[in-house]
Amino acid sequence: MSIFSKLSFKDQAFKLREDAILDAATRMLAGKGFDLMTMDDVALEVGISKPSLYKHFKSKEDLVGEALIRLIDGAIEHLGQMPATLTPLQRLSDLLEWALRVRLGGGLPFLPSTSPHVRDMLTRNLRYVARVLKLHQQLKALVRQAKAAGQLDAALPDDVILFSYYARTCDPSVDYLRLYSQLDDEAIVASMLRVCFDGLR
């Protein structure tokens, strides 16, 4: 029996509405960004009153933090569900493919906005920081395993590989390809994975 099914009807309704709020916030952050998104926008998108929205999240900062926590949790869950037969490099590739599909579906990049306000806000969110550190440590272990297996350049520092990897999730090339190329989403994902792991040669 799932945790959700154990909740009372009222609590289930509350959880479903909260998920709808997070979905709406995610779409708006992907489209408008943090600075232009307002709580009024989110309430209107979900079809609830602003006071009802504030029963779930006391501020825009809290809402955005929870949306990003949900995204990181999704990445951690996806990583944990991968078949044990995958190599470290295949795991890294599979997670990047997942992230690109989330992005093309209206999701968010893993990296926070370059806005100092958003960066400071997320740094103060201890739940978010804990999730990011957990994912980072898991990915660093995969990078080291892949280097040891000769699947990644052992001469490159771990952080260079990791932050280059993270950058691929929010690479503006994805948006340009969708707008101006003849490629569909499947081809964009395949091309971005090839560029990331095989380079341009």
C-alpha positions, 0 to 999 in steps of 0.5 A, a space after each residue: 500500500 502506498 503512502 498516498 493511499 494511507 492519507 485521508 481524503 482531505 489530505 489526498 486532496 491537499 497533496 494533489 493540489 500541492 502537486 498541481 501548484 508545483 507543476 504550475 510553478 515549474 512551467 512558469 519558471 521554465 517560461 518566465 523565470 523567477 523574477 517575472 513569476 508571481 504568486 498571483 500567476 501561479 494561483 491563476 494557473 492552478 485555478 485557486 485563490 491566492 489565500 489557498 495558495 499560501 496555505 501550501 507555500 508561504 512565499 514565492 521563495 518557498 514554492 520555488 525551493 520546493 519545485 527544485 527539491 522535487 526536481 532533484 528528488 526525481 533525478 536521485 530516484 531515476 538514478 536509483 532505479 537504473 539497472 545494475 548492469 549499466 556501466 558508470 558511463 551509461 548511468 551518467 548518460 542515462 541521467 543526462 538523457 532523463 534531464 534533457 527530456 524533463 527540460 524539453 517537457 517544460 521542466 527546469 535545469 539542475 543548476 540554479 539561476 545565475 540571479 544572485 537573489 535566487 542563488 542566495 535563496 537556495 543556499 539558505 534552503 537547507 533541504 535543497 542544499 542537502 538534496 544537491 549534495 546527495 546527488 553531487 556525491 552520487 555523480 562524483 562517485 560515478 565519474 571516478 568509477 568511469 575514469 578508473 574504467 577508462 570511460 572518461 579522461 582520467 587527466 581531467 579533474 572530477 569537478 571539470 567533468 561534473 560541472 561540464 556535465 551539469 551545464 549540459 542540462 541547461 545548455 541554451 543550444 537545446 532551445 536554439 535547436 528546438 527553435 531554429 533547426 529541423 530536429 525533433 526532440 528525440 534527435 536533439 536529445 541524441 545529439 546533445 548526448 553525443 556532443 557531451 560524451 563524444 565531442 565534436 570530432 
